[in-house]
Amino acid sequence: MTTAKVALVTAAAGAGIGAAVARQLAQDGMDVVITDAHERRAAEFAEQLGQECGTSFAAYALDVTDFDRVGEVVNDVVARKGRLDVLVNNAGWSKIAPLAEMDRETWLRCIDVDLNGTFNCMRHALPQMIEQHSGAIVNISSIAAWETSKEHGAAYSAAKSGVHALTRVAAAENGKHGIRVNAVAPGLIYNDFLRKIYPDDFFSGYIENKSLLERVGEPQDIANIVSFLVSERAGYITGEVYGVSGGVCPGG
Ligand SMILES: NC(=O)c1ccc[n+]([C@@H]2O[C@H](COP(=O)([O-])OP(=O)(O)OC[C@H]3O[C@@H](n4cnc5c(N)ncnc54)[C@H](O)[C@@H]3O)[C@@H](O)[C@H]2O)c1
């Protein structure tokens, strides 16, 4: 059993936001549970983070689209640590194609990872948080949810819009249980893997012509707001969606 707050982060062992969020929450003193679809990377990242922080962190192979596996992992975390205080739904997937040419598999996969995956994790975490009468959930969405743009593709934009609705309803239903639910909608948070998703012209001129702050976002920009949103300092904030895009696409 642990006395620290227990935080489960999905897709925590990649090149971007999930790992930065996990590291920040660990630095905030939380007992972070590293989960990722990629089993080896999850174990390696948990090991690395443990060395950095002088402690040890649990790692689980977890594909968020697998409803039953999400339940198993949440149950195991609660059995071992006695609680679950924070859930960060970071897993996302995207393949861009115009709607008129989008294959059905792309649509279904995107909805499954980005929207159903978020549902799966909230569905299993909420009963435990209700029992504890406390909890904080942050869903990582995207400015694609509200941007009128050809850049992100309909499946991703629709899935992330769904995440906003899911966030607001979950907040409405669970405030009385002491649970806060918010979303963060990043703009471009650069990592090299994005080159496989977006064409080169998406990146060209981004710093000069799009970002009001003349830079791309960094994973730490998202880790900072997640750290705040799950803390007591954000105790009166729920049902909100925060854009973090360097002013590229404010509002929502
Ligand atoms: N990077 C950006 O510019 C950007 C912008 C807006 C929104 N987002 C959102 O932020 C989140 C993180 O994106 P990122 O680019 O920082 O990547 P990341 O590095 O945080 O995540 C990549 C990781 O996701 C894991 N993953 C993929 N599918 C999974 C699944 N089904 N279940 C569990 N894990 C899975 C991969 O194994 C990989 O380790 C996503 O939800 C993404 O849609 C990213």
PDBQT file of the ligand as one rigid body, heavy atoms in Angstrom, charges set to zero:
ROOT
HETATM    1  N1  LIG A 301       1.700  15.515 -30.296  1.00  0.00    +0.000 N 
HETATM    2  C1  LIG A 301       0.814  16.408 -30.681  1.00  0.00    +0.000 C 
HETATM    3  O1  LIG A 301       1.093  17.349 -31.430  1.00  0.00    +0.000 OA
HETATM    4  C2  LIG A 301      -0.600  16.307 -30.184  1.00  0.00    +0.000 A 
HETATM    5  C3  LIG A 301      -1.485  17.355 -30.469  1.00  0.00    +0.000 A 
HETATM    6  C4  LIG A 301      -2.786  17.275 -30.007  1.00  0.00    +0.000 A 
HETATM    7  C5  LIG A 301      -3.207  16.178 -29.283  1.00  0.00    +0.000 A 
HETATM    8  N2  LIG A 301      -2.325  15.164 -29.031  1.00  0.00    +0.000 N 
HETATM    9  C6  LIG A 301      -2.804  14.017 -28.269  1.00  0.00    +0.000 C 
HETATM   10  O2  LIG A 301      -1.923  13.829 -27.185  1.00  0.00    +0.000 OA
HETATM   11  C7  LIG A 301      -1.832  12.436 -26.874  1.00  0.00    +0.000 C 
HETATM   12  C8  LIG A 301      -0.390  12.005 -26.870  1.00  0.00    +0.000 C 
HETATM   13  O3  LIG A 301       0.189  12.225 -28.146  1.00  0.00    +0.000 OA
HETATM   14  P1  LIG A 301       1.767  12.257 -28.369  1.00  0.00    +0.000 P 
HETATM   15  O4  LIG A 301       1.965  12.593 -29.810  1.00  0.00    +0.000 OA
HETATM   16  O5  LIG A 301       2.444  13.131 -27.382  1.00  0.00    +0.000 OA
HETATM   17  O6  LIG A 301       2.186  10.750 -28.159  1.00  0.00    +0.000 OA
HETATM   18  P2  LIG A 301       2.750   9.958 -26.881  1.00  0.00    +0.000 P 
HETATM   19  O7  LIG A 301       4.212   9.813 -27.117  1.00  0.00    +0.000 OA
HETATM   20  O8  LIG A 301       2.305  10.574 -25.612  1.00  0.00    +0.000 OA
HETATM   21  O9  LIG A 301       1.988   8.577 -27.069  1.00  0.00    +0.000 OA
HETATM   22  C9  LIG A 301       2.492   7.567 -27.929  1.00  0.00    +0.000 C 
HETATM   23  C10 LIG A 301       2.335   6.266 -27.178  1.00  0.00    +0.000 C 
HETATM   24  O10 LIG A 301       0.976   5.843 -27.333  1.00  0.00    +0.000 OA
HETATM   25  C11 LIG A 301       0.964   4.451 -27.229  1.00  0.00    +0.000 C 
HETATM   26  N3  LIG A 301      -0.304   3.942 -27.744  1.00  0.00    +0.000 N 
HETATM   27  C12 LIG A 301      -0.761   3.982 -29.009  1.00  0.00    +0.000 A 
HETATM   28  N4  LIG A 301      -1.953   3.363 -29.104  1.00  0.00    +0.000 NA
HETATM   29  C13 LIG A 301      -2.269   2.945 -27.857  1.00  0.00    +0.000 A 
HETATM   30  C14 LIG A 301      -3.362   2.233 -27.313  1.00  0.00    +0.000 A 
HETATM   31  N5  LIG A 301      -4.373   1.800 -28.093  1.00  0.00    +0.000 N 
HETATM   32  N6  LIG A 301      -3.373   1.981 -25.980  1.00  0.00    +0.000 NA
HETATM   33  C15 LIG A 301      -2.365   2.393 -25.208  1.00  0.00    +0.000 A 
HETATM   34  N7  LIG A 301      -1.275   3.031 -25.683  1.00  0.00    +0.000 NA
HETATM   35  C16 LIG A 301      -1.232   3.303 -26.983  1.00  0.00    +0.000 A 
HETATM   36  C17 LIG A 301       2.172   4.040 -28.050  1.00  0.00    +0.000 C 
HETATM   37  O11 LIG A 301       2.632   2.749 -27.680  1.00  0.00    +0.000 OA
HETATM   38  C18 LIG A 301       3.193   5.133 -27.686  1.00  0.00    +0.000 C 
HETATM   39  O12 LIG A 301       4.051   4.693 -26.639  1.00  0.00    +0.000 OA
HETATM   40  C19 LIG A 301      -2.718  11.726 -27.894  1.00  0.00    +0.000 C 
HETATM   41  O13 LIG A 301      -4.006  11.528 -27.357  1.00  0.00    +0.000 OA
HETATM   42  C20 LIG A 301      -2.790  12.717 -29.041  1.00  0.00    +0.000 C 
HETATM   43  O14 LIG A 301      -3.959  12.557 -29.819  1.00  0.00    +0.000 OA
HETATM   44  C21 LIG A 301      -1.043  15.201 -29.471  1.00  0.00    +0.000 A 
ENDROOT
TORSDOF 0
